[in-house]
Amino acid sequence: MAAAEATDTQLMLGVGLIEKDTNGEVLWVWCYPSTTAALRNLLLRKCCLTDESKLLHPFVFGQYRRTWFYITTTEVPDSSVLQKVTHFSIVLTAKDFNPEKYAAFTRILCRMYLKHGSPVKMMESYIAVLTKGICQSEENGSFLSKDFDVRKAYLAGSIKDIVSQFGMETVILHTALMLKKRIVIYHPKIEAVQEFTRTLPALVWHRQDWTILHSYVHLSADELEALQMCTGFVDLEVNNRPDLYDVFVNLADSEISIAPLAKEAMTMGKLHKEIGQLIVQSAEDPEKSDSQVIQDIALKTKEIFTNLAPFSEVSNDGGKRVLNLEALKQKRFPPATENYLYHLAAAEQMLKI
């Protein structure tokens, strides 16, 4: 148990404070420990205080080059000790994906700053969580790291909601994820983008890999360089950037489209129809929870890998398994199935170099 807690406390990287003053200026005012200018600029862009639309987003999260960021933003009431501040954002950076955990902790830090008007108490609480995994304060609430299991974070989104919106087309998302293709999600509301994108990695549960997730991205060069697979935008201009995606999801209009260059790898056939039907039937079953739906999809995914196994062999250097393309061709699968299994082997790095 102590070992688990020790690793848990090594996940946080830093805490920062951004303020908007009565003149409308937004400034990065404090952080612990230090942070790079590049990351500071990125976090200023992510916090809604610099946004021209003036919309307040209470909580946003995302990832930049394997660093997760979590930002809680608060309006300052007139009664606060912070006389010259209208809004502020508390920023936490960490190595792990766990939005609920860091939302809870940043809310406590916000209450502390509202009450004391100085970062000192926040820093004390941050260090307490960093070293002991716990901070307790009677008036601002308590926080216990181990209350937030990472598996709960992985299961927090709703696969059933995705299927109710996209039906059989959900299989396009499943296929894209299996083949490690780039999916871009657009919606004008960041909350909708975050809710949807965070659920997608659960469609390939066997990988349990949330590092593929970039749930809040701006069309700026430094961010686009660092992109991976599931990417969320609130700027519709991304639709005109087919260089950034293989599959484009317009959440606002419930439309999924495949980029021309990805069409060949994403050719759908009988196997995809089977997978799609299984996903829809499972998700539409009122008796089944989201985690049971994920389990059903995971079992089907396992079956696909089992189908691929007979056509793989240990490579000559005695290392990993590679695809025997001749054996696959001799099986005479329908062309779309053979194509899918070939591209799946490529995604799993099973092709002979």
Disulfide bonds with the S-S distance in Angstrom:
none
